[in-house]
């Protein structure tokens, strides 16, 4: 029986309450984190948003207005301030109507207005709402980089059937500047549909005439029969600027590079070319152009040739800096972008294959200084970690006095997907085996590894950017020696997760955090990296095997966490820090350089429970040897069971394509003879392993040699 929306709502609420209790943070903060995840990963609306709580406040006098805020962020590349109201109702579900949402939306706009009028100017300097308010004022008054206010209303209640999700709020004007106001509403029905994977994100259609362009000249490339069509086009700069202004995140969601700002050397060069009267007419020549994909396009034939008049699901996979710089010049610098044209290579994917689009993005960027790991959910690393998580049981602990397992969510939403069609009793058994607190994602994995690797600045970027950077290290290690990813690696990984969670819990209980509440997602990885760094300075390491066996962090290390976290708090909140915005400061390596230098004394009792490098290496060598033996035995069995007929077909296809050399063909010939005879000896066993390695290598490189 499928999970009804009412059942799922209760489970969702219980999950938020459990996480709130476990993480020692307010339930609304957990809810905001879940909505942030939807907005970033499912809707592709924004890059990030952080909890910033301003209680619904009635302000006396005429200067300031009643206001409220649950979370916020600034995306200067999109010229946007994001403001959220999170309505977490843990009781019986209510129905939310248009007027209730409109009221909260206006209160969010009031927060923005009060900020510009100076309401927070006298606030405590360390309060995160003070930091946010100061950043808004800087962007509006000093850099003049904001022209949109994006409002989000998220609730665990249901939306009225008569209410459309398009809520209109009048644009806001202040001192002669008008800010466009947009509203997005997420009711619990959307949350439920996303969990079931039945939510369909509406395609974005871009008629060129809407953006002031009658048609875009193009040439269709004659490249034979493929599952895609290819075009070369000349795109007016104003068209790119206007569509980016409306859909900044959605337009670049497949771009492997993040356009950060116009302050970098490359982006300044683009901007200077756009604004220079001498160079702007040569922009088409100077600029490398963009690469894009679309689900569908509409074209017309004119006297001047073929023209594109509409795009469906246009994605810029290379050229995000160019596009955002054009938009910035149009808005900030009031450039008309006259005579600015950009060459575009367009791939129209007849089948909307996300992996195919991702690969276009990867290879489009490969000629630039971008390190792209190309790890997807199906990569062998993640497949192996998922396999280990399904096989390895965690020891009983203080929390669970029975055998449980940690659940690696290799594909997004797979933990809940597994429960959607279970009966109530099946779900209960499932959650007893895989407790919700023992579920972890690729983003979690990346946070744990980067914190342990002393890269807290990467972890501070958020899951998507940090995962991209961490994947580079994972792939390098896999290519060097895949036996590294063994049971010891998995158990150590989970132990790092246990430590990461304990650090968050410990910080939440500190009085200085209770008084200030903010930047917890920065404090945790920095604290983790700080204790790792200080232990290494003394040639000691955390005994992750002990944490795995006990499923808990020793009290001695908890005491070190308490000291280290206060040091990190002081570093982040230091008024003399090199960047005013704490969130941005934490993303910079210079912040870690400062934190590393702060003196730290380790208690002698802590040293007694740490391990040496030699002890670590002994464990790792033993685990790698076991993994290699297991890999070899498994490969031998798989190769033998593959059979002589399949090996014969494999050899024929691979040799015809020039994928294997004569030596490798000889190995496969030996394997074919062995499979036919059914006889094995030490020599043929080794050849079976070598043949399976050849097959696996070709498949990892993306060659389709699996269908014979």
C-alpha positions as CSV (number, residue, x, y, z in Angstrom):
1,X,0.0,0.0,0.0
2,X,1.4,3.3,-1.0
3,X,2.3,6.0,1.6
4,X,-0.6,8.5,1.7
5,X,0.1,12.2,1.9
6,X,-1.2,12.2,5.5
7,X,1.1,9.3,6.5
8,X,4.0,10.9,4.8
9,X,3.4,14.3,6.4
10,X,3.4,12.7,9.8
11,X,6.6,10.9,9.0
12,X,8.2,14.1,7.6
13,X,7.3,16.0,10.7
14,X,8.6,13.3,13.0
15,X,11.8,13.3,11.0
16,X,12.2,17.0,11.5
17,X,11.5,16.7,15.2
18,X,14.0,13.8,15.6
19,X,16.7,15.7,13.7
20,X,16.1,18.8,15.8
21,X,16.5,16.8,19.0
22,X,19.6,14.9,17.7
23,X,21.3,18.0,16.2
24,X,20.3,20.2,19.1
25,X,18.9,23.0,16.8
26,X,15.5,24.5,16.5
27,X,13.0,22.5,14.4
28,X,12.4,25.4,12.0
29,X,16.1,25.4,11.2
30,X,15.9,21.7,10.2
31,X,12.8,22.5,8.1
32,X,14.6,25.3,6.4
33,X,17.5,23.0,5.6
34,X,15.1,20.6,3.9
35,X,13.5,23.4,1.8
36,X,16.9,24.7,0.9
37,X,17.7,21.3,-0.4
38,X,14.6,21.3,-2.7
39,X,15.3,24.8,-3.9
40,X,18.9,24.1,-4.8
41,X,18.7,20.5,-6.1
42,X,15.1,20.0,-7.3
43,X,14.0,23.4,-8.5
44,X,17.4,24.9,-9.3
45,X,16.2,28.3,-8.1
46,X,19.1,29.4,-6.0
47,X,22.6,28.4,-4.8
48,X,22.1,28.7,-1.1
49,X,20.1,30.2,1.7
50,X,20.9,30.3,5.4
51,X,18.7,30.5,8.5
52,X,18.4,34.0,9.7
53,X,15.6,34.4,12.3
54,X,13.9,37.7,12.8
55,X,10.7,37.2,14.9
56,X,7.5,38.7,13.6
57,X,8.1,42.2,15.1
58,X,5.8,45.2,15.4
59,X,7.9,48.3,15.3
60,X,6.6,51.5,17.0
61,X,6.6,54.7,15.0
62,X,6.1,55.4,11.3
63,X,9.7,54.9,10.1
64,X,9.8,51.1,10.5
65,X,7.2,48.4,9.7
66,X,6.2,45.1,11.1
67,X,8.5,42.4,9.6
68,X,9.6,38.7,9.7
69,X,12.4,36.6,8.3
70,X,13.3,32.9,8.6
71,X,16.2,32.6,6.1
72,X,18.0,34.7,3.6
73,X,20.9,35.0,1.1
74,X,22.3,37.4,-1.5
75,X,23.2,36.2,-5.0
76,X,24.9,39.2,-6.5
77,X,25.5,37.4,-9.8
78,X,21.7,37.2,-10.2
79,X,21.2,40.8,-8.7
80,X,18.9,39.2,-6.1
81,X,18.1,39.1,-2.4
82,X,16.4,35.9,-1.3
83,X,14.1,36.0,1.7
84,X,12.2,33.1,3.1
85,X,9.4,32.6,5.6
86,X,9.3,29.0,6.9
87,X,6.0,27.8,8.4
88,X,6.7,24.5,10.2
89,X,3.4,23.3,11.7
90,X,3.9,20.0,13.6
91,X,0.3,19.8,14.6
92,X,-2.8,18.9,12.5
93,X,-2.6,20.2,9.0
94,X,-4.3,23.4,8.0
95,X,-5.3,24.9,4.7
96,X,-3.3,28.0,3.7
97,X,-5.0,30.6,1.5
98,X,-3.8,33.4,-0.7
99,X,-4.2,36.2,1.8
100,X,-2.1,34.4,4.5
101,X,0.7,34.0,2.0
102,X,0.4,37.6,0.8
103,X,0.6,38.9,4.4
104,X,3.8,37.0,5.1
105,X,5.3,38.1,1.7
106,X,4.7,41.7,2.6
107,X,6.3,41.2,6.0
108,X,9.4,39.9,4.2
109,X,9.5,42.9,2.0
110,X,9.2,45.0,5.1
111,X,12.3,43.4,6.5
112,X,14.1,44.5,3.3
113,X,12.7,48.1,3.6
114,X,13.5,48.3,7.3
115,X,17.1,47.2,6.5
116,X,17.6,49.9,4.0
117,X,16.2,52.5,6.5
118,X,18.7,51.4,9.1
119,X,16.7,49.4,11.6
120,X,19.6,47.0,12.2
121,X,22.3,49.6,12.3
122,X,22.5,49.5,16.1
123,X,22.2,45.7,16.4
124,X,24.9,43.6,18.1
125,X,27.8,43.2,15.6
126,X,27.9,39.4,16.0
127,X,24.2,38.8,15.3
128,X,23.8,37.0,11.9
129,X,20.8,39.2,11.0
130,X,23.1,42.2,11.5
131,X,25.6,40.7,9.1
132,X,22.9,40.0,6.6
133,X,21.4,43.5,6.9
134,X,24.8,45.1,6.4
135,X,25.5,43.0,3.4
136,X,22.2,44.0,1.8
137,X,22.9,47.7,2.4
138,X,26.4,47.3,0.9
139,X,25.0,45.6,-2.2
140,X,22.1,48.1,-2.7
141,X,23.9,51.4,-1.8
142,X,27.7,50.8,-2.4
143,X,27.8,48.3,-5.2
144,X,24.2,48.9,-6.6
145,X,24.0,45.3,-7.5
146,X,20.5,44.4,-6.4
147,X,17.4,44.8,-8.5
148,X,15.2,41.8,-7.5
149,X,13.7,40.4,-4.2
150,X,12.9,36.7,-4.4
151,X,10.4,35.7,-1.7
152,X,9.8,32.1,-0.6
153,X,6.9,30.8,1.5
154,X,7.4,27.2,2.6
155,X,4.9,25.3,4.8
156,X,4.1,21.8,6.1
157,X,0.4,22.7,5.6
158,X,-1.7,22.4,2.4
159,X,-2.5,25.1,0.0
160,X,-6.0,26.1,-0.8
161,X,-7.3,24.4,-4.0
162,X,-8.5,27.7,-5.3
163,X,-5.1,29.3,-4.9
164,X,-2.6,29.3,-7.7
165,X,1.1,29.2,-6.8
166,X,1.6,32.5,-8.7
167,X,1.2,35.1,-5.9
168,X,1.6,38.7,-7.1
169,X,3.3,41.3,-4.9
170,X,3.8,44.8,-6.1
171,X,7.4,45.8,-6.9
172,X,9.1,47.7,-4.1
173,X,10.6,51.2,-4.7
174,X,13.1,53.0,-2.4
175,X,14.8,56.3,-3.1
176,X,14.1,56.2,-6.8
177,X,15.2,52.5,-7.3
178,X,12.6,49.9,-8.1
179,X,13.1,46.3,-7.0
180,X,11.2,43.6,-8.8
181,X,9.4,41.3,-6.3
182,X,8.8,37.6,-7.1
183,X,7.1,35.0,-4.9
184,X,7.5,31.2,-4.8
185,X,5.2,29.0,-2.7
186,X,6.0,25.5,-1.6
187,X,3.1,23.6,0.1
188,X,3.3,20.1,1.5
189,X,1.8,18.6,-1.6
190,X,4.9,19.7,-3.6
191,X,7.1,18.1,-0.9
192,X,5.1,14.9,-1.1
193,X,5.2,14.8,-4.9
194,X,9.0,15.3,-4.9
195,X,9.4,12.5,-2.4
196,X,7.4,10.2,-4.7
197,X,9.4,11.5,-7.7
198,X,6.1,12.4,-9.3
199,X,6.8,16.2,-9.3
200,X,7.5,17.4,-12.8
201,X,9.4,20.6,-13.0
202,X,7.8,22.8,-15.6
203,X,9.9,23.3,-18.7
204,X,11.0,26.9,-19.3
205,X,10.0,28.2,-22.7
206,X,11.9,31.3,-24.1
207,X,10.2,32.9,-27.1
208,X,12.8,35.3,-28.5
209,X,10.3,38.0,-29.2
210,X,9.5,38.3,-25.5
211,X,13.2,39.3,-25.0
212,X,13.2,41.9,-27.8
213,X,14.7,39.7,-30.5
214,X,12.6,38.6,-33.5
215,X,14.8,35.6,-34.3
216,X,18.3,34.3,-33.9
217,X,20.2,33.4,-37.1
218,X,21.5,29.9,-37.2
219,X,22.9,27.1,-39.3
220,X,22.0,23.5,-38.8
221,X,25.0,21.2,-38.9
222,X,24.7,18.1,-41.1
223,X,26.3,15.5,-38.9
224,X,24.4,12.4,-39.8
225,X,21.9,10.5,-37.7
226,X,22.2,11.0,-33.9
227,X,20.0,11.4,-30.9
228,X,20.6,15.1,-31.1
229,X,20.7,18.0,-33.6
230,X,23.5,20.6,-33.7
231,X,23.3,24.2,-34.6
232,X,25.7,27.2,-34.9
233,X,24.0,30.5,-34.0
234,X,24.8,34.2,-33.6
235,X,23.0,35.4,-30.5
236,X,22.5,39.1,-29.6
237,X,24.0,40.0,-26.2
238,X,20.8,41.6,-25.1
239,X,18.9,38.3,-25.5
240,X,21.4,36.5,-23.2
241,X,21.3,39.3,-20.7
242,X,17.5,39.4,-20.5
243,X,17.0,35.6,-20.2
244,X,19.7,35.4,-17.5
245,X,18.1,38.3,-15.6
246,X,14.9,36.2,-15.4
247,X,16.3,32.7,-15.0
248,X,19.8,33.0,-13.6
249,X,20.1,29.6,-11.7
250,X,17.9,27.5,-14.1
251,X,19.9,28.8,-17.1
252,X,23.3,27.7,-15.7
253,X,22.3,24.6,-13.6
254,X,24.2,22.3,-15.9
255,X,27.3,24.5,-16.0
256,X,30.2,22.8,-14.1
257,X,31.8,26.2,-13.3
258,X,30.2,28.6,-10.9
259,X,30.2,32.2,-12.0
260,X,31.0,34.1,-8.8
261,X,31.3,37.8,-9.5
262,X,32.7,40.3,-11.9
263,X,35.8,41.0,-9.7
264,X,37.9,38.2,-11.1
265,X,40.5,38.9,-13.8
266,X,38.7,37.0,-16.6
267,X,35.3,38.5,-15.8
268,X,36.7,42.0,-15.6
269,X,38.2,41.5,-19.0
270,X,34.8,40.5,-20.4
271,X,33.1,43.4,-18.8
272,X,35.7,45.9,-20.0
273,X,35.3,44.6,-23.6
274,X,31.5,45.0,-23.4
275,X,31.7,48.6,-22.1
276,X,34.6,49.8,-24.3
277,X,33.4,51.8,-27.3
278,X,36.5,50.6,-29.2
279,X,36.2,46.9,-28.4
280,X,32.5,46.2,-28.0
281,X,32.0,45.8,-31.8
282,X,34.8,43.2,-31.8
283,X,33.2,41.2,-28.9
284,X,32.1,38.5,-31.3
285,X,35.8,38.0,-32.3
286,X,37.4,38.3,-28.9
287,X,35.0,36.1,-27.0
288,X,35.1,32.3,-27.3
289,X,31.3,32.1,-27.4
290,X,29.0,29.8,-25.4
291,X,27.9,26.2,-25.6
292,X,24.3,25.4,-24.8
293,X,21.7,22.6,-24.9
294,X,17.9,22.7,-25.4
295,X,15.2,20.2,-25.1
296,X,13.5,21.6,-28.2
297,X,13.6,24.7,-30.4
298,X,11.3,26.3,-33.0
299,X,12.7,27.7,-36.2
300,X,11.5,29.7,-39.2
301,X,12.9,30.2,-42.7
302,X,13.4,33.8,-43.7
303,X,15.0,35.6,-46.6
304,X,18.1,35.9,-44.4
305,X,18.1,32.2,-43.7
306,X,17.1,29.9,-40.8
307,X,16.2,31.6,-37.4
308,X,15.4,30.3,-34.0
309,X,12.3,31.9,-32.5
310,X,11.8,29.8,-29.3
311,X,13.9,27.6,-26.9
312,X,12.5,25.0,-24.5
313,X,14.7,24.2,-21.5
314,X,17.8,26.2,-22.7
315,X,20.9,25.4,-20.6
316,X,24.2,27.2,-21.0
317,X,26.8,24.5,-20.3
318,X,29.8,26.6,-21.1
319,X,29.9,30.4,-21.1
320,X,28.3,31.3,-17.8
321,X,30.8,34.0,-17.2
322,X,30.1,35.6,-20.6
323,X,26.3,35.4,-20.0
324,X,26.4,36.8,-16.5
325,X,28.8,39.6,-17.4
326,X,26.4,40.7,-20.2
327,X,23.5,40.8,-17.7
328,X,25.6,42.7,-15.2
329,X,26.7,45.3,-17.8
330,X,23.1,45.7,-18.9
331,X,21.8,46.3,-15.5
332,X,24.6,47.8,-13.4
333,X,26.3,49.8,-16.2
334,X,23.1,50.5,-18.1
335,X,24.7,49.3,-21.3
336,X,22.4,48.7,-24.3
337,X,24.7,45.9,-25.5
338,X,24.3,47.4,-29.0
339,X,26.5,45.5,-31.6
340,X,27.3,42.8,-29.0
341,X,26.9,39.4,-30.5
342,X,28.0,36.0,-29.2
343,X,28.6,32.8,-31.1
344,X,26.7,29.8,-29.8
345,X,27.1,26.1,-30.3
346,X,23.7,24.6,-29.6
347,X,22.9,20.9,-29.0
348,X,19.2,20.0,-29.2
349,X,18.8,16.8,-27.3
350,X,15.9,14.8,-28.8
351,X,15.9,12.7,-25.7
352,X,16.3,14.7,-22.4
353,X,19.1,12.6,-20.9
354,X,20.6,14.3,-17.9
355,X,23.8,12.3,-18.1
356,X,24.2,13.2,-21.8
357,X,23.7,16.9,-21.0
358,X,26.1,16.5,-18.0
359,X,28.8,15.0,-20.4
360,X,28.3,17.9,-22.9
361,X,28.9,20.2,-20.0
362,X,32.0,18.4,-18.9
363,X,33.6,18.2,-22.3
364,X,32.6,21.7,-23.2
365,X,34.6,22.9,-20.2
366,X,37.5,20.5,-20.5
367,X,39.5,22.9,-22.7
368,X,39.5,25.5,-19.9
369,X,41.2,25.5,-16.5
370,X,38.4,23.6,-14.9
371,X,39.0,20.3,-13.0
372,X,35.8,18.3,-13.5
373,X,35.7,14.9,-11.9
374,X,32.7,13.6,-13.8
375,X,31.5,11.4,-10.9
376,X,27.8,10.6,-11.1
377,X,25.7,8.4,-8.9
378,X,26.6,5.4,-11.1
379,X,30.4,5.8,-10.8
380,X,32.1,2.8,-9.4
381,X,33.2,4.7,-6.2
382,X,29.6,5.4,-5.2
383,X,28.4,2.0,-6.3
384,X,31.0,0.4,-4.0
385,X,30.2,2.6,-1.1
386,X,26.5,1.8,-1.5
387,X,27.4,-1.9,-1.7
388,X,29.5,-1.7,1.5
389,X,26.7,0.2,3.3
390,X,24.2,-2.6,2.4
391,X,26.5,-5.3,3.7
392,X,28.3,-3.9,6.7
393,X,26.3,-3.8,10.0
394,X,27.1,-1.2,12.6
395,X,28.0,-2.4,16.1
396,X,25.3,-1.8,18.7
397,X,25.5,1.6,20.5
398,X,24.0,3.7,23.2
399,X,21.4,4.9,20.7
400,X,20.6,1.4,19.2
401,X,21.1,-1.7,21.3
402,X,20.5,-3.9,18.2
403,X,22.3,-4.4,14.9
404,X,21.7,-1.6,12.4
405,X,23.2,-0.3,9.1
406,X,24.1,3.1,7.8
407,X,22.2,3.9,4.6
408,X,24.2,5.6,1.8
409,X,21.7,7.5,-0.4
410,X,23.6,7.0,-3.7
411,X,20.7,8.5,-5.7
412,X,18.7,11.4,-4.5
413,X,15.6,10.4,-2.4
414,X,16.3,6.7,-2.5
415,X,15.9,6.3,1.2
416,X,12.3,7.5,1.2
417,X,11.6,6.0,-2.2
418,X,12.2,2.6,-0.7
419,X,9.5,3.2,1.8
420,X,6.9,4.7,-0.4
421,X,5.1,1.5,-1.4
422,X,5.8,-0.4,1.8
423,X,3.1,-1.4,4.4
424,X,3.3,0.2,7.8
425,X,4.9,-2.8,9.3
426,X,7.4,-3.1,6.5
427,X,8.4,0.6,6.9
428,X,8.9,0.0,10.7
429,X,11.2,-2.9,10.0
430,X,13.0,-1.0,7.3
431,X,13.6,2.0,9.7
432,X,14.8,-0.3,12.5
433,X,17.5,-1.6,10.2
434,X,18.2,1.8,8.6
435,X,17.5,4.5,11.2
436,X,16.9,7.9,9.8
437,X,19.8,9.3,11.8
438,X,22.1,6.8,10.0
439,X,21.2,8.0,6.5
440,X,23.8,9.9,4.6
441,X,24.1,11.5,1.1
442,X,26.9,12.3,-1.3
443,X,26.8,15.8,0.1
444,X,27.3,14.5,3.6
445,X,30.1,12.3,2.5
446,X,31.9,15.3,0.9
447,X,31.5,17.4,4.1
448,X,33.0,14.7,6.3
449,X,35.9,14.0,3.9
450,X,36.8,17.7,3.3
451,X,36.6,18.5,7.0
452,X,39.0,15.6,7.8
453,X,41.2,16.7,4.9
454,X,41.6,20.2,6.4
455,X,39.5,21.8,3.7
456,X,36.8,23.5,5.8
457,X,36.6,26.4,3.3
458,X,35.4,23.9,0.7
459,X,32.8,22.4,3.1
460,X,31.6,26.0,3.8
461,X,30.5,26.4,0.2
462,X,27.6,24.0,0.6
463,X,27.0,20.5,-0.7
464,X,27.0,21.0,-4.4
465,X,30.3,23.0,-4.8
466,X,32.0,20.9,-2.1
467,X,30.9,17.7,-3.7
468,X,32.3,18.8,-7.0
469,X,35.7,19.6,-5.4
470,X,35.8,16.5,-3.3
471,X,35.0,14.2,-6.2
472,X,38.3,15.3,-7.8
473,X,40.3,13.8,-4.9
474,X,38.1,10.6,-4.9
475,X,38.6,10.0,-8.6
476,X,42.4,10.5,-8.3
477,X,42.5,8.0,-5.5
478,X,40.3,5.5,-7.4
479,X,42.5,5.7,-10.5
480,X,45.6,5.3,-8.4
481,X,44.4,2.3,-6.4
482,X,40.7,1.4,-6.2
483,X,41.4,-1.1,-3.3
484,X,41.6,2.0,-1.1
485,X,37.8,2.0,-1.1
486,X,37.4,-1.0,1.2
487,X,35.7,-1.9,4.4
488,X,38.2,0.1,6.4
489,X,37.6,3.2,4.3
490,X,33.8,2.7,4.7
491,X,34.0,2.3,8.5
492,X,36.3,5.2,8.8
493,X,34.0,7.3,6.6
494,X,31.1,6.6,8.9
495,X,33.2,7.3,11.9
496,X,34.0,10.7,10.5
497,X,30.3,11.3,10.0
498,X,29.7,10.4,13.7
499,X,32.4,12.9,14.7
500,X,30.9,15.6,12.4
501,X,27.5,15.1,13.9
502,X,28.9,15.2,17.4
503,X,30.7,18.5,16.7
504,X,27.4,20.0,15.6
505,X,25.6,18.8,18.7
506,X,28.4,20.1,20.9
507,X,28.4,23.5,19.3
508,X,24.7,23.8,19.7
509,X,25.0,23.3,23.4
510,X,27.7,26.0,23.9
511,X,26.4,29.2,25.6
512,X,28.2,31.5,23.1
513,X,26.3,29.7,20.3
514,X,23.0,29.9,22.1
515,X,23.5,33.6,22.5
516,X,24.4,34.3,18.8
517,X,22.9,31.4,16.8
518,X,24.4,31.5,13.3
519,X,26.9,30.0,10.8
520,X,26.7,26.6,12.3
521,X,27.4,25.0,8.9
522,X,30.7,26.9,8.9
523,X,31.6,26.4,12.6
524,X,31.3,22.6,12.3
525,X,33.7,21.8,9.5
526,X,36.2,24.4,10.8
527,X,36.1,22.9,14.3
528,X,36.6,19.4,12.8
529,X,39.6,20.5,10.7
530,X,41.1,22.4,13.7
531,X,41.3,19.4,16.0
532,X,42.6,17.2,13.1
533,X,45.2,19.8,12.4
534,X,46.3,20.2,16.0
535,X,46.5,16.4,16.5
536,X,48.6,16.0,13.4
537,X,51.0,18.7,14.6
538,X,51.8,16.4,17.5
539,X,52.0,13.4,15.1
540,X,48.8,11.9,16.4
541,X,45.5,11.0,14.6
542,X,41.9,10.3,15.6
543,X,41.2,6.6,16.2
544,X,38.3,6.3,13.8
545,X,38.2,2.5,14.3
546,X,37.4,3.1,17.9
547,X,34.6,5.5,17.0
548,X,33.2,3.0,14.6
549,X,33.3,0.2,17.1
550,X,31.6,2.3,19.8
551,X,29.5,4.3,17.4
552,X,30.3,7.3,19.6
553,X,32.9,10.0,20.1
554,X,35.1,9.7,23.3
555,X,34.6,12.3,26.0
556,X,38.2,13.4,25.7
557,X,37.7,14.5,22.1
558,X,34.4,16.2,23.0
559,X,36.4,18.4,25.4
560,X,38.8,19.3,22.6
561,X,35.8,20.1,20.4
562,X,34.5,22.6,23.0
563,X,37.8,24.4,23.0
564,X,38.3,24.4,19.3
565,X,34.8,25.5,18.4
566,X,35.2,28.7,20.6
567,X,38.4,29.4,18.8
568,X,36.7,29.1,15.4
569,X,33.8,31.3,16.6
570,X,36.3,34.0,17.6
571,X,38.0,33.8,14.2
572,X,34.8,34.0,12.2
573,X,33.3,36.9,14.3
574,X,36.6,38.8,14.6
575,X,35.7,42.4,13.5
576,X,39.2,42.7,11.9
577,X,38.6,39.7,9.6
578,X,39.7,40.1,6.0
579,X,36.1,39.9,4.6
580,X,33.1,41.6,6.2
581,X,30.6,38.9,5.2
582,X,31.2,35.9,7.6
583,X,29.6,33.4,5.2
584,X,31.9,34.5,2.4
585,X,34.9,34.8,4.6
586,X,34.5,31.1,5.7
587,X,34.6,30.0,2.0
588,X,38.1,31.5,1.6
589,X,41.3,29.6,2.4
590,X,42.7,32.7,4.1
591,X,40.1,32.1,6.9
592,X,41.5,28.6,7.5
593,X,45.1,30.1,7.4
594,X,44.1,32.3,10.3
595,X,42.3,29.6,12.2
596,X,45.3,27.2,11.9
597,X,47.6,29.7,13.6
598,X,45.6,30.2,16.7
599,X,47.4,28.5,19.6
600,X,45.8,25.3,20.9
601,X,46.8,23.0,23.8
602,X,45.8,19.3,23.7
603,X,45.1,17.6,27.0
604,X,47.3,14.7,27.9
605,X,44.3,12.5,28.5
606,X,43.3,13.1,24.9
607,X,46.8,12.1,23.6
608,X,46.4,8.7,25.3
609,X,43.4,7.8,23.1
610,X,44.9,8.9,19.8
611,X,46.9,6.7,17.4
612,X,50.2,7.1,15.6
613,X,50.7,7.3,11.8
614,X,52.4,3.8,11.9
615,X,49.3,2.4,13.5
616,X,47.1,3.9,10.9
617,X,49.3,2.7,8.0
618,X,49.2,-0.9,9.4
619,X,45.4,-0.8,9.4
620,X,45.2,0.6,5.9
621,X,47.7,-1.9,4.4
622,X,45.8,-4.8,5.9
623,X,42.4,-3.5,4.6
624,X,43.8,-2.8,1.1
625,X,45.3,-6.3,1.0
626,X,42.0,-7.8,1.9
627,X,40.2,-5.7,-0.7
628,X,42.6,-6.6,-3.4
629,X,42.2,-10.3,-2.6
630,X,38.4,-9.9,-2.6
631,X,38.5,-7.9,-5.9
632,X,40.7,-10.6,-7.5
633,X,38.5,-13.5,-6.4
634,X,35.3,-11.7,-7.5
635,X,36.8,-10.7,-10.9
636,X,37.9,-14.3,-11.5
637,X,34.5,-15.7,-10.8
638,X,32.7,-12.9,-12.8
639,X,35.1,-13.5,-15.8
640,X,34.6,-17.2,-15.8
641,X,30.8,-16.9,-15.5
642,X,30.8,-14.4,-18.4
643,X,31.4,-17.4,-20.6
644,X,33.2,-18.1,-23.8
645,X,30.4,-16.9,-26.1
646,X,30.3,-13.5,-24.5
647,X,34.0,-13.2,-24.4
648,X,34.2,-14.0,-28.1
649,X,31.7,-11.3,-29.0
650,X,33.4,-8.9,-26.6
651,X,36.8,-9.5,-28.3
652,X,35.3,-9.0,-31.8
653,X,33.6,-5.6,-30.9
654,X,36.5,-4.3,-28.9
655,X,39.1,-5.2,-31.5
656,X,36.9,-3.8,-34.4
657,X,36.8,-0.5,-32.5
658,X,40.5,-0.5,-31.8
659,X,39.9,-0.6,-28.1
660,X,42.3,-3.5,-27.3
661,X,45.8,-4.4,-28.6
662,X,47.2,-7.7,-29.7
663,X,48.5,-8.6,-26.2
664,X,45.1,-8.0,-24.7
665,X,43.5,-10.1,-27.4
666,X,45.8,-12.9,-26.5
667,X,44.7,-12.7,-22.9
668,X,41.0,-12.9,-24.0
669,X,41.8,-15.9,-26.2
670,X,43.3,-17.7,-23.2
671,X,40.1,-16.9,-21.2
672,X,37.9,-18.1,-24.0
673,X,39.7,-21.5,-24.1
674,X,39.6,-21.8,-20.3
675,X,35.8,-21.1,-20.2
676,X,35.2,-23.7,-23.0
677,X,37.2,-26.4,-21.2
678,X,36.0,-25.6,-17.7
679,X,39.5,-26.1,-16.4
680,X,41.4,-23.6,-14.2
681,X,44.9,-23.4,-13.0
682,X,47.0,-20.6,-11.5
683,X,47.9,-19.2,-15.0
684,X,44.4,-19.1,-16.3
685,X,43.0,-17.7,-13.0
686,X,45.4,-14.7,-13.5
687,X,44.3,-14.3,-17.1
688,X,40.7,-14.3,-16.0
689,X,41.4,-11.4,-13.6
690,X,43.4,-9.5,-16.3
691,X,40.5,-10.0,-18.9
692,X,37.9,-8.7,-16.4
693,X,40.1,-5.7,-15.6
694,X,40.3,-4.9,-19.4
695,X,36.5,-5.1,-19.7
696,X,36.0,-3.0,-16.6
697,X,38.5,-0.4,-17.8
698,X,36.7,0.1,-21.1
699,X,33.3,0.4,-19.5
700,X,34.6,2.9,-17.0
701,X,35.9,5.0,-19.9
702,X,32.4,5.1,-21.3
703,X,32.7,2.6,-24.2
704,X,29.5,0.7,-24.8
705,X,30.8,-2.8,-24.9
706,X,28.2,-4.4,-22.7
707,X,25.6,-5.3,-25.3
708,X,26.9,-8.2,-27.5
